[in-house]
Amino acid sequence: MKTWQRPKWLHKANVLELTHGGIRDDSFIGYLKRLRPTAVNLLGTSHDGVMNYPTKIGPSHDADTCEKTLGRIRQAKSLGIKIISQHSGVGNTAAGDAHPEWIRIEQNGEPSSDKFAGCPMCLTSPYAAEWFLPQVDEMTGEYGADALWVDGDCWYLWPCYCDRCVARFKEETGLEPPRLLREQVGMTAPTPFGRLEDVRTDPPPPETVIAWRKWMAFHRKIFRAFQKSAADVCHKNNAAYASNWSYTYVNPDPVPEWVDWLTGDTPEFENTGAWCASLKARFDTTQGCPHDVMTWDQVSHNPWSKPSFQTYPKGRDQLLQEVSSAIANGAIWYNWTSRHNPVGCLEAADFVHQRGDMLRGTESLAEIALLHTTTSFYVHSEGFMQFKPGNRPVWGGHRALLYGGRHHDIVNEVNFAQRMNRYRLVILAGQTHLDDATRARLREFVEQGGRLLIAGRSGLGDGNRQTLADLLGLEVECKIESELKPCVKVAPEIVDEAPVDDPNVICALGMDIDLIRVKPAGAEVVLANLEPVSGSMANRVTGWLAPESFRESDTPLLTRNRFGKGEAWYLAAGVFGHYERIHYFGLRRFILSVIDQIVPDPRFLTEADGPVELSVRYQQSSGATFCHLVNIAVEAVNISLETQYERAVPRGPVTLKVRMLRPPKTVILEPGGRAADYCFAHGVLTVKVPGVKIMETVAIRD
C-alpha cells in the first residue's frame, strides 16, 4: 500500500533555484528575498563527489566552505524556503578515486576513463549501499533537506561488462552480452527503410541487435532499482525525490509512483532554448506529476565542438523566452544561477511571479497529440536514456507545430490510452515500432471518430509486419522510391519565392527525403506525388519548380482512409525528421496545410506575422481558460558564439480565434487585468492582441 504522498509545496511551486556561486555572502539573503523561490539547492555535491558539508562518508570541502553552506541553509530556512540537496548518481569522481573497483568496465575489459560527469560507477557494485545511499540519508535525514535532486544519472548510463553484470545478465537471459564498440552503437531502427545515416554502413547482424536491446533493457532495470532505493531513503526522511531528465522525453517511460517531480535543464549550448523548454514541458505535462524546466543563465559552444567550452552571459530576452515557453506549458521554472547573470535571473523571477496565479493547477486543452512511444524511442536511441538522431521526427513534429502556432501535447503510449478522448488528431512521426496494445488503441481512436496522421516509416512495423496498413487502407511494398522525391502542387504562399501570378506552383519538399511506395487498398489518394515530364529528380532544387515540367505519378503522397467514424491519413514521406534537420519554412507550411485539411476547424488558432507559440490551459479553480502567446522569434544569432542572441523580435498584432458555444463572460489580457479588443460572432471569439514582446496571456471566462 502506498503511504507516501508528493509534497504539497511542489504542486504550488513557481520558482526553484540552483545556485552555483556568483552571489556574495552579504547579498545572498537579499537575493533570495527578491527571487522568492519555493526551494533552493544548497546542500550536496556535483559530479566531483566532494560534499559541501561535513560528511561522514567520503571527502568534504574545507571548513570555511562547509560553514558557508550551513549558513546559507539557515538564511533560506529563516525565509520559509525549502532546501534541496544535490548529488551525482551514476557519475561520482570521489567514489571512483576511493574505490576504483566500483568503476564501470568497458567492453574491452578496462575500467572506463570517462570523466565528463564524474567516474561512471557500476550499479551492481557496493557503490549504492556503501557510498551513495548513506550520503542521501545523511542529507535528507541528519541535515533535514526537503528534497533530493540527482544529476549525472539516466543520461550517463552505459552498459557495464564487469563479472557481476555479465553473470547476472546470462542468468536472466541466457545470452552473452554483445561487446560493441562505442562507434558501433549507432544503429537505429534496422528496417527496410533504413538509410546509411540511420543504420551504420557495417551494422551488427540481427541477432546482435536483439541481444543489445536486451542488454540495455537489463541495465535500465538495474538503474531504476538504484533510483528507487534513493527515493525510498528520501521518503523515509520525508523528502521528495527527482532525477535530472528521468521520465521526460529523453526516456519517456511512465512515471513510477516513487518519483516526486520531473526535472531537466535546457542545455547552455542549445540556441533554441525556447523550443527545448516547450518540448520538455509539453511531454511532462501529460505525465501526471509536477515538472520543471531548468534554464541556465549562460551560453557556450557545444562542449563537443571547437574551439573551446568558454561560457558567456545569456541575454535578457533569450532567458525570458525560455522561461515563458516553460511556464506557459505548466512547468515550474528552475533557475540555474552561475556567476554570469544573477540580475537577469531576478528579472525573470519577477516575470514568473507576476503570472503566478495563472500557472498552477492547470491542464492542457490540446486537440493535437504527437505520439512518443517508449518502444520506438528505445529502438532509435539504441537503448540509451538520452537523445539520439533516430528520434528526430518527433522533435521535428513538435517544431513544426510550435512555429505554426498549433497547441499540442506530446504523449507516450500509456498516457495516450488514458487521454485519447481529449484529442481530435494524433500524429505518428518516427514511430516505427508499436506494441500490440498501442496499435489496438490507435484503431479504437480512429473507429470512435478520431483522426490519425501517419508519416514516413511510422506504423509500418519492424520490417516484417505491416502493422497499421489495414487501418490506412494501403498495401505497403516496404521499399523506398529510388527515382522520385516528395514533390507536390501547392498554393503560392507555401513558397515565398514563387511568382505571385501562379495559381499553383510545384514544390519539391526535399531532395533527400525518402518517399515510401504504397498502393491504395481502399484509401483515397488526396495528393499524388509529381514526377518530371522528362529526366529525373536528380540535380533538382528544394523549393518551387515550373508546373509545366511535371505530371502526376502513380505513387501517392497523401492518402485518406475512412475507418469507422474517423479517418486515417498517410503521408508517404519522412517530412518531420527532415524538417528537424533543415527547418525549411516551405516544408513546415506544407505540413501545416496537411494538418489543416485533416482538422479544418480547430478550436484554437492564431494568426501572426512571425512565430508565436500558443499554449492553452484550463484552470478549474478559477474557471478560466488561459491562452498563452509566447514570442519565439529571435534576431540573428551571434555567428561566432552560435548559441547567443541579444533580443527577441516583437511580434504583432496577433489574432487569436477560439470556437465557443456561447459568448464569454470576460476576456482580459494578463498580467494586469488589461482590457482586451475582442468580438464574438457565429460561434467564434476573435481577440486582437496588439503586440507580443515576450509573453501575453488572453484569459477567457465563460
C-alpha positions, 0 to 999 in steps of 0.5 A: 500500500502506498503511504507516501504522498508528493509534497504539497509545496511542489504542486504550488511551486513557481520558482526553484533555484540552483545556485552555483556561486556568483552571489556574495555572502552579504547579498545572498539573503537579499537575493533570495528575498527578491527571487522568492523561490519555493526551494533552493539547492544548497546542500550536496555535491556535483559530479566531483563527489566532494560534499559541501558539508561535513560528511561522514562518508567520503571527502568534504570541502574545507571548513570555511566552505562547509560553514558557508553552506550551513549558513546559507541553509539557515538564511533560506530556512529563516525565509520559509524556503525549502532546501534541496540537496544535490548529488551525482548518481551514476557519475561520482569522481570521489567514489571512483578515486576511493574505490576504483573497483566500483568503476564501470568496465568497458567492453574491452575489459578496462575500467572506463576513463570517462570523466565528463560527469564524474567516474561512471560507477557500476550499479551492481557494485557496493557503490549504492549501499556503501557510498551513495545511499548513506550520503542521501540519508545523511542529507535528507535525514541528519541535515533535514533537506526537503528534497533530493535532486540527482544529476549525472544519472539516466543520461550517463548510463552505459552498459557495464561488462564487469563479472557481476553484470555479465553473470547476472545478465546470462542468468536472466537471459541466457545470452552473452552480452554483445561487446560493441564498440562505442562507434558501433552503437549507432544503429537505429531502427534496422528496417527496410527503410533504413538509410546509411545515416540511420543504420551504420554502413557495417551494422551488427547482424540481427541477432546482435541487435536483439541481444543489445536491446536486451542488454540495455533493457537489463541495465535500465532495470538495474538503474531504476532499482538504484533510483528507487532505493534513493527515493525510498531513503528520501521518503523515509526522511520525508523528502521528495525525490527527482532525477535530472531528465528521468521520465521526460522525453529523453526516456519517456517511460511512465512515471513510477509512483516513487518519483516526486517531480520531473526535472531537466535543464535546457542545455547552455549550448542549445540556441533554441532554448525556447523550443527545448523548454516547450518540448520538455514541458509539453511531454511532462505535462501529460505525465501526471506529476509536477515538472520543471524546466531548468534554464541556465543563465549562460551560453557556450559552444557545444562542449563537443565542438571547437574551439573551446567550452568558454561560457558567456552571459545569456541575454535578457530576452533569450532567458525570458523566452525560455522561461515563458515557453516553460511556464506557459506549458505548466512547468515550474521554472528552475533557475540555474544561477552561475556567476554570469547573470544573477540580475537577469535571473531576478528579472525573470523571477519577477516575470514568473511571479507576476503570472503566478496565479495563472500557472498552477493547477492547470491542464492542457486543452490540446486537440493535437497529440504527437505520439512518443512511444517508449518502444520506438524511442528505445529502438532509435536511441539504441537503448540509451536514456538520452537523445539520439538522431533516430528520434528526430521526427518527433522533435521535428513534429513538435517544431513544426507545430510550435512555429505554426502556432498549433497547441499540442501535447506530446504523449507516450503510449500509456498516457495516450490510452488514458487521454485519447478522448481529449484529442481530435488528431494524433500524429505518428512521426518516427514511430516505427515500432508499436506494441500490440496494445498501442496499435489496438488503441490507435484503431479504437481512436480512429473507429470512435471518430478520431483522426490519425496522421501517419508519416514516413516509416511510422506504423509500418512495423519492424520490417516484417509486419505491416502493422497499421496498413489495414487501418490506412487502407494501403498495401505497403511494398516496404521499399523506398522510391529510388527515382522520385522525391516528395514533390507536390502542387501547392498554393503560392504562399507555401513558397515565398519565392514563387511568382505571385501570378501562379495559381499553383506552383510545384514544390519539391519538399526535399531532395533527400527525403525518402518517399515510401511506395504504397498502393491504395487498398481502399484509401483515397489518394488526396495528393499524388506525388509529381514526377518530371515530364522528362529526366529525373529528380536528380540535380533538382532544387528544394523549393518551387519548380515550373508546373509545366515540367511535371505530371502526376505519378502513380505513387501517392503522397497523401492518402485518406482512409475512412475507418469507422467514424474517423479517418486515417491519413498517410503521408508517404514521406519522412517530412518531420525528421527532415524538417528537424534537420533543415527547418525549411519554412516551405516544408513546415507550411506544407505540413501545416496545410496537411494538418489543416485539411485533416482538422479544418476547424480547430478550436484554437488558432492564431494568426501572426506575422512571425512565430508565436507559440500558443499554449492553452490551459484550463484552470478549474479553480478559477474557471478560466481558460488561459491562452498563452502567446509566447514570442519565439522569434529571435534576431540573428544569432551571434555567428561566432558564439552560435548559441547567443542572441541579444533580443527577441523580435516583437511580434504583432498584432496577433489574432487569436480565434477560439470556437465557443458555444456561447459568448464569454463572460470576460476576456482580459489580457494578463498580467494586469487585468488589461482590457482586451479588443475582442468580438464574438460572432457565429460561434467564434471569439476573435481577440486582437492582441496588439503586440507580443514582446515576450509573453501575453496571456488572453484569459477567457471566462465563460 
